[in-house]
């Protein structure tokens, strides 16, 4: 329900030059020779941002437990870019950013 965070979001929050998903995505794509005019909206698999009854969106701490995971299956070749949320001043990550583990296995 939210676009990728970007440098403007962090600048408004008083954190200039903070890592962000938009720049991380664009830099990863650039290493593959891909340049986009805009960052596509992310698929947030673990973000807890449900609409309130009055329509407001509230970013709450993730309810994903440590070690939580999702399994995806690619039906064709693809370039996959994964970013871990770098929000460390909001309840999204409980104030702590942690590493993620991505495992890619050959399909059958």
Helices and strands as residue ranges (DSSP letters): H 7-12, H 21-31, G 91-93
